[in-house]
């Protein structure tokens, strides 16, 4: 998810600044390097979460990467023991649920 350090950011500042202006839509002229790193990290984490959500949905999983009962039935692995484990896992709130973002 880098860059992590200011030195790392500055070594590729042109690339990272371009991403912040073109992909994130920020006016970076008054931003410090630390602020740019934080903004880029936030953007990349959001993009990664979107990727995870798409992959999980396609696989028939919940936001916590737990296969849904429908997915288990589809693959013929809806044994009572497996269903019990999945039902318990489905009671756990989704990753990021309730967090302000």
C-alpha angles and dihedrals in degrees: 000000000000161000091115104171133043089240090056092048093048092050088065100021094139092057095043094044090051091052092050094050100038104032102028097031097227129152098228098179094104098033123111119229089252090054091049091051090050093048093048092048091051091050093048093048090052091050091048091051090052089052092049091048091052093048093046092049092049091050092048095249133135124245087271091056093252115143112243120240087248090057092050091051091047091057095040095243097114093124114159092247092051093044090052092054092047093047090054091048091050089061090066112095115252117267109273093012112153094012119130110238 
